[in-house]
């Protein structure tokens, strides 16, 4: 008989060392924070305004830019909290 495959998403990699997770709105992210995208953690290298404080364009070294329009879980280095 046919058995339906259940796809379990791959587990998240461990969070970057020395960081604390926090759910933050666009106006509260900082250069140096990490964001989990496409199965990996990417550090924010730079940011641009996207019109107002409720939207930011996050720029990464090894990932395409992300327009942040709502709160996301970010991982902030402990020294920057």
FENDA-V351282 format. One record per backbone hydrogen bond with DSSP energy under -1.0 kcal/mol. CO is the residue of the C=O (numbers start at 1). NH is the residue of the N-H. E is the energy in kcal/mol with one decimal. If there is no record, write none. Layout:
co->CO nh->NH e->E
co->CO nh->NH e->E
This chain:
co->16 nh->19 e->-1.1
co->18 nh->78 e->-3.0
co->20 nh->76 e->-2.2
co->22 nh->74 e->-3.2
co->24 nh->72 e->-2.2
co->25 nh->28 e->-2.1
co->26 nh->29 e->-1.2
co->30 nh->33 e->-1.9
co->33 nh->44 e->-3.2
co->34 nh->75 e->-2.5
co->35 nh->42 e->-2.8
co->37 nh->40 e->-1.8
co->40 nh->37 e->-2.9
co->42 nh->35 e->-2.4
co->44 nh->32 e->-2.0
co->46 nh->59 e->-2.9
co->48 nh->57 e->-2.9
co->52 nh->55 e->-1.6
co->55 nh->50 e->-1.6
co->56 nh->68 e->-3.6
co->57 nh->48 e->-2.0
co->58 nh->66 e->-2.2
co->59 nh->45 e->-3.0
co->59 nh->46 e->-1.4
co->66 nh->58 e->-3.5
co->68 nh->56 e->-1.9
co->72 nh->24 e->-2.8
co->74 nh->22 e->-2.3
co->75 nh->34 e->-2.3
co->76 nh->20 e->-2.3
co->77 nh->80 e->-2.0
co->78 nh->81 e->-1.4
